[in-house]
Amino acid sequence: MKYTDLLERGSSEAQVQAFLSDGEPTPITIRVPKNLKEAASEVARLRGVSFSAFVRNCLINELSGRQ
């Protein structure tokens, strides 16, 4: 199943989040401005999570329609 299939079927936010959270970890490289990375790292630290967990959470929230 693909992400777009979930959207077309009208899946609930919880179903979309579960789909996005499952699967094998895949390393990625992204290039962002240093100030953005440092700010995101600081916010993650204040929330008690790793930078990677913070980024994953942001992506899941964006893709599942949560704001």
mmJSON file of the N, C-alpha and C atoms, coordinates in Angstrom:
{"data_MODEL":{"atom_site":{
"group_PDB":["ATOM","ATOM","ATOM","ATOM","ATOM","ATOM","ATOM","ATOM","ATOM","ATOM","ATOM","ATOM","ATOM","ATOM","ATOM","ATOM","ATOM","ATOM","ATOM","ATOM","ATOM","ATOM","ATOM","ATOM","ATOM","ATOM","ATOM","ATOM","ATOM","ATOM","ATOM","ATOM","ATOM","ATOM","ATOM","ATOM","ATOM","ATOM","ATOM","ATOM","ATOM","ATOM","ATOM","ATOM","ATOM","ATOM","ATOM","ATOM","ATOM","ATOM","ATOM","ATOM","ATOM","ATOM","ATOM","ATOM","ATOM","ATOM","ATOM","ATOM","ATOM","ATOM","ATOM","ATOM","ATOM","ATOM","ATOM","ATOM","ATOM","ATOM","ATOM","ATOM","ATOM","ATOM","ATOM","ATOM","ATOM","ATOM","ATOM","ATOM","ATOM","ATOM","ATOM","ATOM","ATOM","ATOM","ATOM","ATOM","ATOM","ATOM","ATOM","ATOM","ATOM","ATOM","ATOM","ATOM","ATOM","ATOM","ATOM","ATOM","ATOM","ATOM","ATOM","ATOM","ATOM","ATOM","ATOM","ATOM","ATOM","ATOM","ATOM","ATOM","ATOM","ATOM","ATOM","ATOM","ATOM","ATOM","ATOM","ATOM","ATOM","ATOM","ATOM","ATOM","ATOM","ATOM","ATOM","ATOM","ATOM","ATOM","ATOM","ATOM","ATOM","ATOM","ATOM","ATOM","ATOM","ATOM","ATOM","ATOM","ATOM","ATOM","ATOM","ATOM","ATOM","ATOM","ATOM","ATOM","ATOM","ATOM","ATOM","ATOM","ATOM","ATOM","ATOM","ATOM","ATOM","ATOM","ATOM","ATOM","ATOM","ATOM","ATOM","ATOM","ATOM","ATOM","ATOM","ATOM","ATOM","ATOM","ATOM","ATOM","ATOM","ATOM","ATOM","ATOM","ATOM","ATOM","ATOM","ATOM","ATOM","ATOM","ATOM","ATOM","ATOM","ATOM","ATOM","ATOM","ATOM","ATOM","ATOM","ATOM","ATOM","ATOM","ATOM","ATOM","ATOM","ATOM","ATOM","ATOM","ATOM"],
"id":[1,2,3,4,5,6,7,8,9,10,11,12,13,14,15,16,17,18,19,20,21,22,23,24,25,26,27,28,29,30,31,32,33,34,35,36,37,38,39,40,41,42,43,44,45,46,47,48,49,50,51,52,53,54,55,56,57,58,59,60,61,62,63,64,65,66,67,68,69,70,71,72,73,74,75,76,77,78,79,80,81,82,83,84,85,86,87,88,89,90,91,92,93,94,95,96,97,98,99,100,101,102,103,104,105,106,107,108,109,110,111,112,113,114,115,116,117,118,119,120,121,122,123,124,125,126,127,128,129,130,131,132,133,134,135,136,137,138,139,140,141,142,143,144,145,146,147,148,149,150,151,152,153,154,155,156,157,158,159,160,161,162,163,164,165,166,167,168,169,170,171,172,173,174,175,176,177,178,179,180,181,182,183,184,185,186,187,188,189,190,191,192,193,194,195,196,197,198,199,200,201],
"type_symbol":["N","C","C","N","C","C","N","C","C","N","C","C","N","C","C","N","C","C","N","C","C","N","C","C","N","C","C","N","C","C","N","C","C","N","C","C","N","C","C","N","C","C","N","C","C","N","C","C","N","C","C","N","C","C","N","C","C","N","C","C","N","C","C","N","C","C","N","C","C","N","C","C","N","C","C","N","C","C","N","C","C","N","C","C","N","C","C","N","C","C","N","C","C","N","C","C","N","C","C","N","C","C","N","C","C","N","C","C","N","C","C","N","C","C","N","C","C","N","C","C","N","C","C","N","C","C","N","C","C","N","C","C","N","C","C","N","C","C","N","C","C","N","C","C","N","C","C","N","C","C","N","C","C","N","C","C","N","C","C","N","C","C","N","C","C","N","C","C","N","C","C","N","C","C","N","C","C","N","C","C","N","C","C","N","C","C","N","C","C","N","C","C","N","C","C","N","C","C","N","C","C"],
"label_atom_id":["N","CA","C","N","CA","C","N","CA","C","N","CA","C","N","CA","C","N","CA","C","N","CA","C","N","CA","C","N","CA","C","N","CA","C","N","CA","C","N","CA","C","N","CA","C","N","CA","C","N","CA","C","N","CA","C","N","CA","C","N","CA","C","N","CA","C","N","CA","C","N","CA","C","N","CA","C","N","CA","C","N","CA","C","N","CA","C","N","CA","C","N","CA","C","N","CA","C","N","CA","C","N","CA","C","N","CA","C","N","CA","C","N","CA","C","N","CA","C","N","CA","C","N","CA","C","N","CA","C","N","CA","C","N","CA","C","N","CA","C","N","CA","C","N","CA","C","N","CA","C","N","CA","C","N","CA","C","N","CA","C","N","CA","C","N","CA","C","N","CA","C","N","CA","C","N","CA","C","N","CA","C","N","CA","C","N","CA","C","N","CA","C","N","CA","C","N","CA","C","N","CA","C","N","CA","C","N","CA","C","N","CA","C","N","CA","C","N","CA","C","N","CA","C","N","CA","C","N","CA","C","N","CA","C"],
"label_alt_id":[null,null,null,null,null,null,null,null,null,null,null,null,null,null,null,null,null,null,null,null,null,null,null,null,null,null,null,null,null,null,null,null,null,null,null,null,null,null,null,null,null,null,null,null,null,null,null,null,null,null,null,null,null,null,null,null,null,null,null,null,null,null,null,null,null,null,null,null,null,null,null,null,null,null,null,null,null,null,null,null,null,null,null,null,null,null,null,null,null,null,null,null,null,null,null,null,null,null,null,null,null,null,null,null,null,null,null,null,null,null,null,null,null,null,null,null,null,null,null,null,null,null,null,null,null,null,null,null,null,null,null,null,null,null,null,null,null,null,null,null,null,null,null,null,null,null,null,null,null,null,null,null,null,null,null,null,null,null,null,null,null,null,null,null,null,null,null,null,null,null,null,null,null,null,null,null,null,null,null,null,null,null,null,null,null,null,null,null,null,null,null,null,null,null,null,null,null,null,null,null,null],
"label_comp_id":["MET","MET","MET","LYS","LYS","LYS","TYR","TYR","TYR","THR","THR","THR","ASP","ASP","ASP","LEU","LEU","LEU","LEU","LEU","LEU","GLU","GLU","GLU","ARG","ARG","ARG","GLY","GLY","GLY","SER","SER","SER","SER","SER","SER","GLU","GLU","GLU","ALA","ALA","ALA","GLN","GLN","GLN","VAL","VAL","VAL","GLN","GLN","GLN","ALA","ALA","ALA","PHE","PHE","PHE","LEU","LEU","LEU","SER","SER","SER","ASP","ASP","ASP","GLY","GLY","GLY","GLU","GLU","GLU","PRO","PRO","PRO","THR","THR","THR","PRO","PRO","PRO","ILE","ILE","ILE","THR","THR","THR","ILE","ILE","ILE","ARG","ARG","ARG","VAL","VAL","VAL","PRO","PRO","PRO","LYS","LYS","LYS","ASN","ASN","ASN","LEU","LEU","LEU","LYS","LYS","LYS","GLU","GLU","GLU","ALA","ALA","ALA","ALA","ALA","ALA","SER","SER","SER","GLU","GLU","GLU","VAL","VAL","VAL","ALA","ALA","ALA","ARG","ARG","ARG","LEU","LEU","LEU","ARG","ARG","ARG","GLY","GLY","GLY","VAL","VAL","VAL","SER","SER","SER","PHE","PHE","PHE","SER","SER","SER","ALA","ALA","ALA","PHE","PHE","PHE","VAL","VAL","VAL","ARG","ARG","ARG","ASN","ASN","ASN","CYS","CYS","CYS","LEU","LEU","LEU","ILE","ILE","ILE","ASN","ASN","ASN","GLU","GLU","GLU","LEU","LEU","LEU","SER","SER","SER","GLY","GLY","GLY","ARG","ARG","ARG","GLN","GLN","GLN"],
"label_asym_id":["A","A","A","A","A","A","A","A","A","A","A","A","A","A","A","A","A","A","A","A","A","A","A","A","A","A","A","A","A","A","A","A","A","A","A","A","A","A","A","A","A","A","A","A","A","A","A","A","A","A","A","A","A","A","A","A","A","A","A","A","A","A","A","A","A","A","A","A","A","A","A","A","A","A","A","A","A","A","A","A","A","A","A","A","A","A","A","A","A","A","A","A","A","A","A","A","A","A","A","A","A","A","A","A","A","A","A","A","A","A","A","A","A","A","A","A","A","A","A","A","A","A","A","A","A","A","A","A","A","A","A","A","A","A","A","A","A","A","A","A","A","A","A","A","A","A","A","A","A","A","A","A","A","A","A","A","A","A","A","A","A","A","A","A","A","A","A","A","A","A","A","A","A","A","A","A","A","A","A","A","A","A","A","A","A","A","A","A","A","A","A","A","A","A","A","A","A","A","A","A","A"],
"label_entity_id":["1","1","1","1","1","1","1","1","1","1","1","1","1","1","1","1","1","1","1","1","1","1","1","1","1","1","1","1","1","1","1","1","1","1","1","1","1","1","1","1","1","1","1","1","1","1","1","1","1","1","1","1","1","1","1","1","1","1","1","1","1","1","1","1","1","1","1","1","1","1","1","1","1","1","1","1","1","1","1","1","1","1","1","1","1","1","1","1","1","1","1","1","1","1","1","1","1","1","1","1","1","1","1","1","1","1","1","1","1","1","1","1","1","1","1","1","1","1","1","1","1","1","1","1","1","1","1","1","1","1","1","1","1","1","1","1","1","1","1","1","1","1","1","1","1","1","1","1","1","1","1","1","1","1","1","1","1","1","1","1","1","1","1","1","1","1","1","1","1","1","1","1","1","1","1","1","1","1","1","1","1","1","1","1","1","1","1","1","1","1","1","1","1","1","1","1","1","1","1","1","1"],
"label_seq_id":[1,1,1,2,2,2,3,3,3,4,4,4,5,5,5,6,6,6,7,7,7,8,8,8,9,9,9,10,10,10,11,11,11,12,12,12,13,13,13,14,14,14,15,15,15,16,16,16,17,17,17,18,18,18,19,19,19,20,20,20,21,21,21,22,22,22,23,23,23,24,24,24,25,25,25,26,26,26,27,27,27,28,28,28,29,29,29,30,30,30,31,31,31,32,32,32,33,33,33,34,34,34,35,35,35,36,36,36,37,37,37,38,38,38,39,39,39,40,40,40,41,41,41,42,42,42,43,43,43,44,44,44,45,45,45,46,46,46,47,47,47,48,48,48,49,49,49,50,50,50,51,51,51,52,52,52,53,53,53,54,54,54,55,55,55,56,56,56,57,57,57,58,58,58,59,59,59,60,60,60,61,61,61,62,62,62,63,63,63,64,64,64,65,65,65,66,66,66,67,67,67],
"pdbx_PDB_ins_code":[null,null,null,null,null,null,null,null,null,null,null,null,null,null,null,null,null,null,null,null,null,null,null,null,null,null,null,null,null,null,null,null,null,null,null,null,null,null,null,null,null,null,null,null,null,null,null,null,null,null,null,null,null,null,null,null,null,null,null,null,null,null,null,null,null,null,null,null,null,null,null,null,null,null,null,null,null,null,null,null,null,null,null,null,null,null,null,null,null,null,null,null,null,null,null,null,null,null,null,null,null,null,null,null,null,null,null,null,null,null,null,null,null,null,null,null,null,null,null,null,null,null,null,null,null,null,null,null,null,null,null,null,null,null,null,null,null,null,null,null,null,null,null,null,null,null,null,null,null,null,null,null,null,null,null,null,null,null,null,null,null,null,null,null,null,null,null,null,null,null,null,null,null,null,null,null,null,null,null,null,null,null,null,null,null,null,null,null,null,null,null,null,null,null,null,null,null,null,null,null,null],
"Cartn_x":[0.844,0.0,0.89,0.434,1.164,0.412,1.136,0.568,-0.64,-0.522,-1.621,-2.861,-2.655,-3.794,-4.594,-3.882,-4.555,-5.397,-4.835,-5.559,-6.796,-6.648,-7.781,-8.898,-8.544,-9.547,-10.197,-9.676,-10.245,-9.896,-8.701,-8.264,-8.219,-8.392,-8.368,-6.945,-6.85,-5.549,-4.709,-5.34,-4.624,-4.077,-4.856,-4.399,-3.21,-3.271,-2.17,-0.925,-1.069,0.075,0.691,-0.135,0.377,1.154,0.621,1.303,2.658,2.696,3.937,4.972,4.535,5.448,6.053,5.395,5.872,6.971,7.659,8.655,10.078,10.962,12.386,12.971,13.87,14.552,15.41,15.385,16.156,16.964,18.282,19.088,18.886,18.823,18.705,19.684,19.988,20.802,20.011,19.871,19.225,20.144,20.048,20.855,19.933,20.193,19.424,20.411,19.987,20.867,21.272,22.488,23.023,22.132,21.647,20.799,19.514,18.926,17.713,17.983,19.075,19.429,19.683,20.408,20.693,19.423,18.528,17.263,16.415,16.34,15.565,16.173,17.488,18.16,17.857,17.825,17.534,16.1,15.161,13.757,13.618,14.268,14.216,14.75,15.868,16.465,15.511,14.878,13.931,12.722,12.363,11.234,11.659,12.955,13.448,13.517,13.659,13.77,15.015,15.405,16.547,16.14,17.128,16.866,16.132,16.577,15.936,14.471,14.192,12.806,11.958,12.527,11.817,11.463,12.419,12.183,11.137,11.252,10.246,8.849,8.752,7.458,6.891,7.734,7.287,6.778,7.495,7.07,5.756,5.623,4.387,3.214,3.422,2.34,1.936,2.886,2.583,1.85,2.317,1.738,0.397,0.125,-1.148,-2.202,-1.836,-2.813,-2.907,-2.102,-2.097,-1.301,-1.735,-1.012,-0.523],
"Cartn_y":[-1.173,0.0,1.237,2.262,3.51,4.586,5.641,6.779,7.336,7.47,8.028,7.13,5.822,4.909,5.224,5.507,5.851,7.116,8.094,9.351,9.147,8.36,8.111,7.335,6.465,5.671,6.451,7.642,8.429,7.875,7.339,6.757,7.811,7.354,8.268,8.764,9.831,10.38,9.327,8.563,7.52,6.445,6.061,5.06,5.572,6.829,7.42,7.488,7.919,7.996,6.624,5.611,4.257,3.795,4.059,3.686,4.373,5.666,6.429,6.024,5.513,5.118,3.739,2.912,1.546,1.526,0.414,0.233,0.257,-0.137,-0.186,1.221,1.514,2.813,2.939,4.113,4.397,5.66,5.571,6.784,7.746,9.034,10.062,11.189,11.95,13.144,14.321,15.352,16.571,17.741,18.733,19.927,21.071,21.61,22.739,23.783,25.026,26.04,25.689,26.017,25.692,26.246,27.477,28.083,27.297,26.793,25.989,24.69,24.02,22.756,22.989,24.062,24.344,24.681,25.451,25.793,24.543,23.676,22.437,21.525,21.465,20.651,21.176,22.498,23.102,22.806,22.931,22.625,21.152,20.277,18.844,18.578,19.185,18.994,19.487,20.646,21.174,20.262,19.544,18.604,17.227,17.04,15.771,14.656,15.015,14.003,14.278,13.296,13.48,14.323,14.843,15.606,14.735,13.496,12.581,12.342,12.118,11.892,13.136,14.304,15.554,15.704,15.437,15.547,14.531,13.275,12.258,12.705,13.228,13.681,14.813,15.756,16.853,16.322,15.374,14.805,14.052,13.253,12.499,13.454,14.494,15.462,16.147,16.528,17.2,16.27,15.042,14.109,13.526,13.55,13.011,14.101,15.329,16.409,17.101,16.693,17.365,18.64,19.647,20.919,21.253],
"Cartn_z":[0.0,0.0,0.0,-0.699,-0.764,0.024,0.358,1.078,0.332,-0.978,-1.769,-1.725,-1.598,-1.468,-0.206,0.884,2.137,1.978,1.295,1.099,0.242,-0.811,-1.705,-1.022,-0.07,0.649,1.776,2.073,3.163,4.527,4.667,5.932,7.024,8.26,9.4,9.658,10.419,10.791,11.516,12.392,13.133,12.199,11.191,10.231,9.424,9.021,8.26,9.13,10.376,11.29,11.511,11.688,11.89,10.661,9.478,8.242,8.137,8.433,8.317,9.361,10.488,11.558,11.352,10.556,10.324,9.273,9.186,8.136,8.668,7.802,8.13,8.123,9.062,9.029,7.766,7.181,5.979,6.212,6.094,6.286,5.119,5.447,4.416,4.722,3.722,3.896,3.358,4.176,3.707,4.004,3.208,3.409,3.811,4.993,5.507,6.023,6.103,6.667,8.098,8.446,9.773,10.88,10.717,11.754,11.956,10.862,10.956,11.699,11.384,12.049,13.525,13.862,15.268,16.045,15.426,16.083,16.304,15.294,15.429,16.49,16.543,17.567,18.957,19.088,20.389,20.822,19.901,20.213,20.588,19.845,20.157,21.557,21.882,23.216,24.306,24.087,25.071,25.259,24.207,24.285,24.786,24.959,25.493,24.469,23.191,22.14,21.305,20.53,19.635,18.431,17.744,16.526,15.513,15.35,14.392,14.742,16.026,16.453,16.206,16.437,16.198,14.717,13.845,12.402,11.958,12.438,12.09,12.515,13.738,14.25,13.39,13.008,12.139,10.805,10.218,8.939,9.066,10.107,10.315,10.531,11.333,11.56,10.271,9.464,8.194,7.236,7.113,6.153,6.616,7.904,8.394,8.56,8.237,8.297,9.632,10.603,11.909,11.803,12.513,12.514,13.893],
"occupancy":[1.0,1.0,1.0,1.0,1.0,1.0,1.0,1.0,1.0,1.0,1.0,1.0,1.0,1.0,1.0,1.0,1.0,1.0,1.0,1.0,1.0,1.0,1.0,1.0,1.0,1.0,1.0,1.0,1.0,1.0,1.0,1.0,1.0,1.0,1.0,1.0,1.0,1.0,1.0,1.0,1.0,1.0,1.0,1.0,1.0,1.0,1.0,1.0,1.0,1.0,1.0,1.0,1.0,1.0,1.0,1.0,1.0,1.0,1.0,1.0,1.0,1.0,1.0,1.0,1.0,1.0,1.0,1.0,1.0,1.0,1.0,1.0,1.0,1.0,1.0,1.0,1.0,1.0,1.0,1.0,1.0,1.0,1.0,1.0,1.0,1.0,1.0,1.0,1.0,1.0,1.0,1.0,1.0,1.0,1.0,1.0,1.0,1.0,1.0,1.0,1.0,1.0,1.0,1.0,1.0,1.0,1.0,1.0,1.0,1.0,1.0,1.0,1.0,1.0,1.0,1.0,1.0,1.0,1.0,1.0,1.0,1.0,1.0,1.0,1.0,1.0,1.0,1.0,1.0,1.0,1.0,1.0,1.0,1.0,1.0,1.0,1.0,1.0,1.0,1.0,1.0,1.0,1.0,1.0,1.0,1.0,1.0,1.0,1.0,1.0,1.0,1.0,1.0,1.0,1.0,1.0,1.0,1.0,1.0,1.0,1.0,1.0,1.0,1.0,1.0,1.0,1.0,1.0,1.0,1.0,1.0,1.0,1.0,1.0,1.0,1.0,1.0,1.0,1.0,1.0,1.0,1.0,1.0,1.0,1.0,1.0,1.0,1.0,1.0,1.0,1.0,1.0,1.0,1.0,1.0,1.0,1.0,1.0,1.0,1.0,1.0],
"B_iso_or_equiv":[0.0,0.0,0.0,0.0,0.0,0.0,0.0,0.0,0.0,0.0,0.0,0.0,0.0,0.0,0.0,0.0,0.0,0.0,0.0,0.0,0.0,0.0,0.0,0.0,0.0,0.0,0.0,0.0,0.0,0.0,0.0,0.0,0.0,0.0,0.0,0.0,0.0,0.0,0.0,0.0,0.0,0.0,0.0,0.0,0.0,0.0,0.0,0.0,0.0,0.0,0.0,0.0,0.0,0.0,0.0,0.0,0.0,0.0,0.0,0.0,0.0,0.0,0.0,0.0,0.0,0.0,0.0,0.0,0.0,0.0,0.0,0.0,0.0,0.0,0.0,0.0,0.0,0.0,0.0,0.0,0.0,0.0,0.0,0.0,0.0,0.0,0.0,0.0,0.0,0.0,0.0,0.0,0.0,0.0,0.0,0.0,0.0,0.0,0.0,0.0,0.0,0.0,0.0,0.0,0.0,0.0,0.0,0.0,0.0,0.0,0.0,0.0,0.0,0.0,0.0,0.0,0.0,0.0,0.0,0.0,0.0,0.0,0.0,0.0,0.0,0.0,0.0,0.0,0.0,0.0,0.0,0.0,0.0,0.0,0.0,0.0,0.0,0.0,0.0,0.0,0.0,0.0,0.0,0.0,0.0,0.0,0.0,0.0,0.0,0.0,0.0,0.0,0.0,0.0,0.0,0.0,0.0,0.0,0.0,0.0,0.0,0.0,0.0,0.0,0.0,0.0,0.0,0.0,0.0,0.0,0.0,0.0,0.0,0.0,0.0,0.0,0.0,0.0,0.0,0.0,0.0,0.0,0.0,0.0,0.0,0.0,0.0,0.0,0.0,0.0,0.0,0.0,0.0,0.0,0.0,0.0,0.0,0.0,0.0,0.0,0.0],
"pdbx_formal_charge":[null,null,null,null,null,null,null,null,null,null,null,null,null,null,null,null,null,null,null,null,null,null,null,null,null,null,null,null,null,null,null,null,null,null,null,null,null,null,null,null,null,null,null,null,null,null,null,null,null,null,null,null,null,null,null,null,null,null,null,null,null,null,null,null,null,null,null,null,null,null,null,null,null,null,null,null,null,null,null,null,null,null,null,null,null,null,null,null,null,null,null,null,null,null,null,null,null,null,null,null,null,null,null,null,null,null,null,null,null,null,null,null,null,null,null,null,null,null,null,null,null,null,null,null,null,null,null,null,null,null,null,null,null,null,null,null,null,null,null,null,null,null,null,null,null,null,null,null,null,null,null,null,null,null,null,null,null,null,null,null,null,null,null,null,null,null,null,null,null,null,null,null,null,null,null,null,null,null,null,null,null,null,null,null,null,null,null,null,null,null,null,null,null,null,null,null,null,null,null,null,null],
"auth_seq_id":[1,1,1,2,2,2,3,3,3,4,4,4,5,5,5,6,6,6,7,7,7,8,8,8,9,9,9,10,10,10,11,11,11,12,12,12,13,13,13,14,14,14,15,15,15,16,16,16,17,17,17,18,18,18,19,19,19,20,20,20,21,21,21,22,22,22,23,23,23,24,24,24,25,25,25,26,26,26,27,27,27,28,28,28,29,29,29,30,30,30,31,31,31,32,32,32,33,33,33,34,34,34,35,35,35,36,36,36,37,37,37,38,38,38,39,39,39,40,40,40,41,41,41,42,42,42,43,43,43,44,44,44,45,45,45,46,46,46,47,47,47,48,48,48,49,49,49,50,50,50,51,51,51,52,52,52,53,53,53,54,54,54,55,55,55,56,56,56,57,57,57,58,58,58,59,59,59,60,60,60,61,61,61,62,62,62,63,63,63,64,64,64,65,65,65,66,66,66,67,67,67],
"auth_comp_id":["MET","MET","MET","LYS","LYS","LYS","TYR","TYR","TYR","THR","THR","THR","ASP","ASP","ASP","LEU","LEU","LEU","LEU","LEU","LEU","GLU","GLU","GLU","ARG","ARG","ARG","GLY","GLY","GLY","SER","SER","SER","SER","SER","SER","GLU","GLU","GLU","ALA","ALA","ALA","GLN","GLN","GLN","VAL","VAL","VAL","GLN","GLN","GLN","ALA","ALA","ALA","PHE","PHE","PHE","LEU","LEU","LEU","SER","SER","SER","ASP","ASP","ASP","GLY","GLY","GLY","GLU","GLU","GLU","PRO","PRO","PRO","THR","THR","THR","PRO","PRO","PRO","ILE","ILE","ILE","THR","THR","THR","ILE","ILE","ILE","ARG","ARG","ARG","VAL","VAL","VAL","PRO","PRO","PRO","LYS","LYS","LYS","ASN","ASN","ASN","LEU","LEU","LEU","LYS","LYS","LYS","GLU","GLU","GLU","ALA","ALA","ALA","ALA","ALA","ALA","SER","SER","SER","GLU","GLU","GLU","VAL","VAL","VAL","ALA","ALA","ALA","ARG","ARG","ARG","LEU","LEU","LEU","ARG","ARG","ARG","GLY","GLY","GLY","VAL","VAL","VAL","SER","SER","SER","PHE","PHE","PHE","SER","SER","SER","ALA","ALA","ALA","PHE","PHE","PHE","VAL","VAL","VAL","ARG","ARG","ARG","ASN","ASN","ASN","CYS","CYS","CYS","LEU","LEU","LEU","ILE","ILE","ILE","ASN","ASN","ASN","GLU","GLU","GLU","LEU","LEU","LEU","SER","SER","SER","GLY","GLY","GLY","ARG","ARG","ARG","GLN","GLN","GLN"],
"auth_asym_id":["A","A","A","A","A","A","A","A","A","A","A","A","A","A","A","A","A","A","A","A","A","A","A","A","A","A","A","A","A","A","A","A","A","A","A","A","A","A","A","A","A","A","A","A","A","A","A","A","A","A","A","A","A","A","A","A","A","A","A","A","A","A","A","A","A","A","A","A","A","A","A","A","A","A","A","A","A","A","A","A","A","A","A","A","A","A","A","A","A","A","A","A","A","A","A","A","A","A","A","A","A","A","A","A","A","A","A","A","A","A","A","A","A","A","A","A","A","A","A","A","A","A","A","A","A","A","A","A","A","A","A","A","A","A","A","A","A","A","A","A","A","A","A","A","A","A","A","A","A","A","A","A","A","A","A","A","A","A","A","A","A","A","A","A","A","A","A","A","A","A","A","A","A","A","A","A","A","A","A","A","A","A","A","A","A","A","A","A","A","A","A","A","A","A","A","A","A","A","A","A","A"],
"auth_atom_id":["N","CA","C","N","CA","C","N","CA","C","N","CA","C","N","CA","C","N","CA","C","N","CA","C","N","CA","C","N","CA","C","N","CA","C","N","CA","C","N","CA","C","N","CA","C","N","CA","C","N","CA","C","N","CA","C","N","CA","C","N","CA","C","N","CA","C","N","CA","C","N","CA","C","N","CA","C","N","CA","C","N","CA","C","N","CA","C","N","CA","C","N","CA","C","N","CA","C","N","CA","C","N","CA","C","N","CA","C","N","CA","C","N","CA","C","N","CA","C","N","CA","C","N","CA","C","N","CA","C","N","CA","C","N","CA","C","N","CA","C","N","CA","C","N","CA","C","N","CA","C","N","CA","C","N","CA","C","N","CA","C","N","CA","C","N","CA","C","N","CA","C","N","CA","C","N","CA","C","N","CA","C","N","CA","C","N","CA","C","N","CA","C","N","CA","C","N","CA","C","N","CA","C","N","CA","C","N","CA","C","N","CA","C","N","CA","C","N","CA","C","N","CA","C","N","CA","C","N","CA","C","N","CA","C"],
"pdbx_PDB_model_num":[1,1,1,1,1,1,1,1,1,1,1,1,1,1,1,1,1,1,1,1,1,1,1,1,1,1,1,1,1,1,1,1,1,1,1,1,1,1,1,1,1,1,1,1,1,1,1,1,1,1,1,1,1,1,1,1,1,1,1,1,1,1,1,1,1,1,1,1,1,1,1,1,1,1,1,1,1,1,1,1,1,1,1,1,1,1,1,1,1,1,1,1,1,1,1,1,1,1,1,1,1,1,1,1,1,1,1,1,1,1,1,1,1,1,1,1,1,1,1,1,1,1,1,1,1,1,1,1,1,1,1,1,1,1,1,1,1,1,1,1,1,1,1,1,1,1,1,1,1,1,1,1,1,1,1,1,1,1,1,1,1,1,1,1,1,1,1,1,1,1,1,1,1,1,1,1,1,1,1,1,1,1,1,1,1,1,1,1,1,1,1,1,1,1,1,1,1,1,1,1,1]
}}}
